[in-house]
Amino acid sequence: ASQHTLLDEATLKQTERSLEHMLANFAAKQGRPLPEGDAGWERRVYEGREVLMGTYEQEMRQPIKNMLLGDLPQALLIQIQDVKTQSQTALQVMDQLLTANQLTLAMVAALPALLVIGVLGMLVRNAFKGPTIRPGALTLDLRMTMVEAERALLASGDGEDMEK
């Protein structure tokens, strides 16, 4: 059973590496190289984003000139790569949530069918079972008949005594 995913893990890693390289090259070009060695991916990308945003703010002061002669096009392309990386990370999280909730979703999808089967089963059972008579109701009917018969006998006996 192959597992379908929204995003391949290798694709996300490749996008993250590409963003890290773009930020490192951009920061080095700006004279603020990113830390090497033990600095983690998140730390390097965070510092690279700071360099990027600082340069972006400076470049936006004269956008037309910097679009043609400055670093604004490169900064915009790096921001697009950053948005792509963040989107792919969000897709990966959604994929993990969907995988974790797969059983719950299957149960929720099956619930209406199970309810219909249950109702149909009760209807079929009641159709073959026939009318239901409560034992207490049958006993009550028998007692009432006996009371009426007793009254009729007493009434007929009272009438005979009066004729004598």
Backbone bond lengths (Angstrom), bond angles and torsions (degrees), N, CA, C in turn:
res aa  C-N    CA-C-N  psi(-1)  N-CA   C-N-CA  omega(-1)  CA-C   N-CA-C  phi
1 A - - - 1.451 - - 1.529 108.14 -
2 S 1.312 115.75 108.41 1.466 119.48 -179.01 1.523 109.39 -80.38
3 Q 1.303 114.74 141.81 1.452 121.54 -178.24 1.527 108.80 -95.43
4 H 1.328 117.06 120.21 1.461 120.97 177.31 1.520 107.87 -85.60
5 T 1.331 115.81 132.48 1.458 120.74 179.42 1.519 109.21 -124.14
6 L 1.316 114.66 156.76 1.461 119.80 177.75 1.516 111.68 -74.07
7 L 1.344 116.34 -28.45 1.461 120.40 -174.37 1.516 109.13 -148.05
8 D 1.314 115.49 134.33 1.458 121.83 176.95 1.529 109.25 -77.03
9 E 1.318 116.58 137.37 1.472 121.71 -179.84 1.526 111.29 -59.49
10 A 1.323 116.94 -39.61 1.465 120.81 -179.44 1.531 111.23 -64.09
11 T 1.319 116.50 -36.68 1.468 120.31 178.92 1.519 110.75 -64.21
12 L 1.328 116.57 -42.73 1.460 119.90 178.80 1.526 110.75 -64.24
13 K 1.314 117.77 -44.15 1.471 120.73 179.26 1.530 110.89 -61.20
14 Q 1.322 116.17 -40.94 1.464 120.30 179.25 1.536 110.42 -63.74
15 T 1.323 116.82 -42.64 1.465 120.70 179.04 1.520 110.89 -64.74
16 E 1.338 116.77 -40.35 1.468 120.38 178.59 1.534 111.12 -64.61
17 R 1.342 116.61 -43.31 1.476 119.84 178.26 1.518 110.60 -62.60
18 S 1.308 116.42 -41.60 1.461 120.56 179.72 1.530 110.85 -62.01
19 L 1.325 116.92 -43.92 1.469 120.42 177.85 1.520 110.33 -62.47
20 E 1.328 116.75 -43.33 1.464 120.03 -179.29 1.529 110.72 -61.80
21 H 1.332 117.29 -43.61 1.479 120.56 178.93 1.525 111.19 -64.63
22 M 1.328 116.38 -42.41 1.469 119.75 179.39 1.527 110.71 -61.47
23 L 1.337 116.60 -44.99 1.462 120.22 -179.99 1.525 111.31 -66.42
24 A 1.339 117.00 -40.32 1.469 120.51 179.76 1.525 110.54 -63.77
25 N 1.317 117.55 -44.83 1.468 121.15 178.99 1.531 111.09 -64.39
26 F 1.333 116.21 -42.38 1.458 120.38 -179.70 1.531 110.38 -64.71
27 A 1.334 116.43 -44.43 1.475 119.97 -179.87 1.527 110.74 -64.01
28 A 1.336 116.84 -40.47 1.472 119.90 178.68 1.527 110.08 -64.53
29 K 1.318 116.95 -39.24 1.464 121.31 178.56 1.538 110.77 -63.76
30 Q 1.347 116.18 -31.65 1.463 120.76 179.66 1.533 111.57 -84.72
31 G 1.332 117.31 -1.33 1.457 120.84 179.10 1.521 113.46 83.55
32 R 1.323 117.72 16.63 1.471 122.44 179.78 1.527 109.07 -129.56
33 P 1.330 117.91 71.12 1.467 120.13 -176.62 1.528 112.30 -60.94
34 L 1.317 114.68 147.80 1.467 120.92 -179.78 1.526 110.03 -77.48
35 P 1.344 117.86 154.06 1.468 120.90 179.87 1.523 111.24 -64.91
36 E 1.294 115.72 144.68 1.470 122.28 179.31 1.517 109.00 -106.94
37 G 1.310 115.77 176.05 1.460 121.55 171.60 1.511 113.21 81.34
38 D 1.333 116.26 -121.43 1.463 121.97 -171.91 1.526 113.86 -74.22
39 A 1.328 117.27 -10.00 1.462 119.03 179.54 1.524 108.76 -63.13
40 G 1.318 116.92 127.23 1.458 121.72 -178.38 1.518 112.36 -73.75
41 W 1.320 114.14 169.74 1.464 120.65 -179.65 1.523 110.67 -57.02
42 E 1.331 116.54 -45.98 1.461 119.92 -177.32 1.525 111.62 -61.26
43 R 1.322 116.16 -40.86 1.469 120.87 -179.33 1.529 110.68 -65.99
44 R 1.328 116.41 -45.14 1.473 120.22 -179.97 1.531 110.60 -63.45
45 V 1.327 116.81 -43.21 1.472 120.01 -179.64 1.525 110.24 -67.35
46 Y 1.332 117.22 -39.97 1.471 120.39 178.17 1.528 111.22 -59.34
47 E 1.318 116.13 -48.95 1.462 119.55 179.92 1.524 111.13 -66.44
48 G 1.319 117.08 -36.58 1.463 120.44 176.57 1.512 111.94 -63.94
49 R 1.326 116.47 -38.91 1.470 120.27 177.37 1.529 110.61 -64.48
50 E 1.332 116.81 -38.15 1.471 119.40 178.13 1.528 111.00 -62.20
51 V 1.332 116.89 -44.27 1.470 120.67 177.65 1.530 109.19 -62.10
52 L 1.311 115.80 -45.09 1.468 121.62 -178.93 1.521 111.17 -59.67
53 M 1.327 116.82 -48.94 1.463 119.23 -177.02 1.530 111.90 -67.82
54 G 1.329 116.96 -36.87 1.470 119.31 176.57 1.514 110.97 -61.83
55 T 1.323 116.50 -45.09 1.466 120.81 179.04 1.524 110.15 -66.62
56 Y 1.301 117.05 -41.27 1.465 121.96 -179.91 1.531 110.39 -59.31
57 E 1.330 116.56 -44.99 1.467 119.93 178.62 1.523 111.44 -61.62
58 Q 1.338 117.56 -40.74 1.461 120.83 178.34 1.530 110.72 -66.53
59 E 1.296 116.53 -43.21 1.468 121.43 -177.55 1.530 111.49 -66.56
60 M 1.337 117.96 -31.18 1.464 120.86 -178.11 1.532 112.74 -74.35
61 R 1.323 118.06 -7.22 1.465 120.48 176.58 1.525 110.47 -69.08
62 Q 1.337 116.21 -32.76 1.464 121.92 175.88 1.538 107.05 -132.20
63 P 1.313 117.31 75.26 1.464 120.34 -170.06 1.532 114.40 -64.79
64 I 1.294 119.21 -39.54 1.466 120.32 -176.84 1.524 110.15 -68.44
65 K 1.333 117.34 -48.13 1.466 121.03 178.79 1.530 110.22 -60.78
66 N 1.346 116.84 -46.28 1.465 120.57 -176.53 1.529 112.91 -74.62
67 M 1.316 117.10 -20.83 1.468 119.64 175.34 1.525 109.72 -69.28
68 L 1.322 116.08 -34.44 1.468 120.27 -179.18 1.528 112.95 -91.12
69 L 1.331 117.42 -39.21 1.458 120.33 -172.36 1.530 114.53 -115.12
70 G 1.334 117.80 -12.72 1.462 120.45 -173.74 1.525 113.21 -104.62
71 D 1.301 113.56 -158.55 1.466 121.95 -177.22 1.524 113.09 -97.22
72 L 1.331 117.87 8.40 1.462 120.86 -177.19 1.529 112.82 -61.17
73 P 1.333 120.91 -44.74 1.478 118.77 179.00 1.536 112.30 -60.39
74 Q 1.322 116.90 -41.47 1.466 119.70 179.23 1.531 110.29 -65.65
75 A 1.332 117.39 -40.43 1.466 120.98 178.92 1.524 110.83 -62.91
76 L 1.321 117.07 -40.77 1.470 120.64 178.65 1.529 111.33 -65.82
77 L 1.325 117.32 -41.75 1.462 120.54 178.62 1.533 111.34 -64.54
78 I 1.315 116.85 -38.10 1.464 119.98 177.46 1.531 110.12 -66.98
79 Q 1.327 116.96 -38.33 1.465 119.49 177.05 1.529 110.90 -64.00
80 I 1.313 116.83 -38.24 1.472 120.18 176.42 1.524 110.05 -62.31
81 Q 1.327 117.14 -42.64 1.462 121.15 177.53 1.531 110.60 -63.07
82 D 1.334 117.00 -37.13 1.460 121.49 178.83 1.530 110.34 -65.60
83 V 1.317 116.75 -43.91 1.465 120.67 177.84 1.532 110.06 -63.14
84 K 1.319 116.81 -40.08 1.467 120.97 177.71 1.530 110.31 -61.34
85 T 1.327 116.76 -43.79 1.467 120.85 179.55 1.525 110.57 -63.50
86 Q 1.321 117.07 -44.50 1.464 120.51 179.54 1.530 111.07 -64.41
87 S 1.322 117.26 -38.74 1.468 120.83 178.20 1.520 111.11 -65.17
88 Q 1.314 116.40 -42.54 1.457 119.55 179.39 1.526 111.34 -67.10
89 T 1.318 117.22 -35.57 1.465 120.40 176.26 1.525 109.88 -64.47
90 A 1.324 117.00 -42.38 1.469 120.77 177.46 1.528 110.57 -62.98
91 L 1.333 118.06 -40.29 1.464 121.21 176.93 1.520 111.15 -62.02
92 Q 1.328 116.42 -39.18 1.461 120.11 179.23 1.533 110.34 -64.35
93 V 1.327 117.12 -41.57 1.461 120.72 178.08 1.530 110.33 -63.70
94 M 1.335 116.90 -43.44 1.464 120.31 177.58 1.522 110.74 -61.99
95 D 1.316 116.70 -39.61 1.462 121.23 178.82 1.526 110.31 -62.54
96 Q 1.326 116.85 -42.23 1.468 120.51 178.13 1.520 111.28 -64.97
97 L 1.334 117.49 -39.30 1.461 120.98 177.49 1.527 111.45 -65.22
98 L 1.321 116.57 -42.67 1.464 120.10 178.86 1.525 111.12 -63.38
99 T 1.318 116.38 -40.71 1.456 120.35 178.51 1.526 110.41 -64.60
100 A 1.328 116.58 -43.07 1.465 120.67 -179.38 1.523 111.85 -66.59
101 N 1.315 117.95 -31.74 1.465 121.87 -176.72 1.525 113.11 -100.50
102 Q 1.315 117.38 14.59 1.459 120.55 -176.89 1.529 111.89 -60.08
103 L 1.331 118.20 -43.53 1.461 121.65 179.98 1.526 110.45 -65.54
104 T 1.324 116.94 -41.85 1.462 120.56 179.13 1.523 110.61 -62.44
105 L 1.316 116.61 -43.97 1.466 120.12 179.27 1.522 111.11 -63.75
106 A 1.323 117.52 -38.03 1.467 120.77 178.50 1.524 110.55 -65.41
107 M 1.315 117.06 -40.10 1.471 120.45 179.07 1.529 110.91 -66.39
108 V 1.314 116.44 -43.06 1.461 120.19 179.24 1.530 110.39 -63.84
109 A 1.320 117.14 -37.95 1.465 120.95 179.21 1.526 110.80 -68.34
110 A 1.330 118.05 -33.46 1.463 121.52 -177.23 1.522 112.58 -84.28
111 L 1.309 119.32 -17.45 1.459 122.54 -175.09 1.534 114.00 -56.74
112 P 1.334 121.50 -47.19 1.464 119.94 179.17 1.536 112.51 -60.49
113 A 1.315 117.50 -39.30 1.464 120.26 179.25 1.528 110.51 -65.38
114 L 1.320 117.10 -40.44 1.465 120.10 178.53 1.524 111.51 -65.08
115 L 1.310 117.25 -37.67 1.466 120.63 177.02 1.526 111.44 -64.76
116 V 1.318 117.77 -43.06 1.464 121.65 178.99 1.526 110.10 -63.36
117 I 1.323 117.43 -43.63 1.469 121.00 178.65 1.528 110.14 -62.24
118 G 1.317 118.26 -41.34 1.459 121.61 179.13 1.516 112.23 -63.33
119 V 1.326 116.98 -44.42 1.472 120.68 179.82 1.532 109.98 -65.49
120 L 1.331 117.04 -43.46 1.468 119.59 178.05 1.524 111.48 -62.39
121 G 1.320 116.75 -39.47 1.471 120.57 177.70 1.511 111.54 -61.87
122 M 1.326 118.17 -42.18 1.464 121.16 178.41 1.527 111.03 -65.64
123 L 1.334 117.08 -40.22 1.465 119.98 178.97 1.525 111.64 -64.46
124 V 1.323 117.14 -42.60 1.468 120.70 179.44 1.523 109.98 -65.71
125 R 1.328 116.94 -43.69 1.465 120.40 179.63 1.526 110.81 -60.66
126 N 1.328 117.09 -43.79 1.461 120.28 179.74 1.524 112.21 -68.67
127 A 1.336 117.91 -31.07 1.463 120.92 178.76 1.528 111.14 -66.89
128 F 1.332 118.22 -39.10 1.466 121.65 -179.06 1.518 112.45 -85.22
129 K 1.288 118.57 -18.51 1.459 122.52 -175.93 1.520 111.51 -77.32
130 G 1.314 118.60 -30.95 1.456 121.62 -178.62 1.519 109.76 88.23
131 P 1.346 115.34 -178.53 1.461 118.59 -178.63 1.533 110.42 -67.16
132 T 1.267 115.03 144.84 1.454 120.70 -178.31 1.522 109.12 -99.89
133 I 1.318 115.60 125.06 1.461 120.57 177.39 1.512 107.28 -114.37
134 R 1.303 115.05 127.22 1.454 118.79 178.06 1.521 109.23 -76.30
135 P 1.325 117.16 138.77 1.469 119.84 179.44 1.519 112.14 -60.01
136 G 1.290 118.61 -36.37 1.461 121.79 179.24 1.515 111.84 -64.52
137 A 1.331 116.79 -37.75 1.462 120.73 -179.88 1.520 110.31 -67.74
138 L 1.306 118.69 -40.10 1.462 123.18 178.28 1.524 110.14 -63.77
139 T 1.299 117.69 -43.36 1.467 122.46 178.64 1.524 110.12 -64.02
140 L 1.308 117.63 -42.21 1.456 122.16 179.15 1.527 110.52 -62.84
141 D 1.339 117.03 -44.50 1.468 120.52 177.84 1.525 110.42 -60.37
142 L 1.320 117.97 -42.18 1.467 122.12 -179.97 1.527 110.38 -64.99
143 R 1.322 117.56 -41.55 1.465 120.89 178.68 1.522 110.87 -64.69
144 M 1.321 116.26 -42.34 1.471 119.67 -179.54 1.530 110.59 -64.25
145 T 1.327 116.49 -38.09 1.468 120.31 177.59 1.530 109.80 -64.91
146 M 1.331 115.94 -40.66 1.468 120.09 179.25 1.527 110.45 -65.80
147 V 1.319 117.35 -40.40 1.462 120.82 178.62 1.518 110.00 -63.55
148 E 1.322 117.09 -43.04 1.466 120.42 179.45 1.529 110.90 -65.18
149 A 1.337 115.25 -39.60 1.474 118.59 178.37 1.530 109.81 -65.38
150 E 1.330 117.21 -40.59 1.470 120.65 179.23 1.516 110.66 -63.60
151 R 1.315 117.16 -42.63 1.467 120.69 178.29 1.526 111.07 -63.52
152 A 1.340 114.08 -40.30 1.464 117.09 179.52 1.529 110.29 -64.41
153 L 1.318 116.93 -40.57 1.465 120.49 178.44 1.524 110.89 -66.49
154 L 1.323 115.91 -42.09 1.454 118.72 178.88 1.517 111.26 -66.11
155 A 1.309 116.13 -39.12 1.452 120.36 179.18 1.517 110.22 -66.12
156 S 1.316 116.81 -39.86 1.485 119.82 179.03 1.521 110.09 -71.33
157 G 1.323 116.86 -32.28 1.469 120.17 178.08 1.505 110.82 -72.09
158 D 1.308 119.83 -34.98 1.460 123.44 177.83 1.513 110.30 -68.68
159 G 1.285 116.47 -34.24 1.474 120.62 179.37 1.503 110.21 -69.55
160 E 1.317 120.59 -36.20 1.459 123.71 179.30 1.519 110.40 -69.16
161 D 1.342 117.68 -36.96 1.455 120.30 178.91 1.502 111.39 -66.29
162 M 1.288 118.97 -32.27 1.441 123.05 -178.86 1.514 110.94 -74.21
163 E 1.295 118.05 -29.13 1.475 120.94 -178.24 1.516 110.18 -74.60
164 K 1.295 121.22 -24.52 1.457 123.65 -176.94 1.454 108.75 -75.76
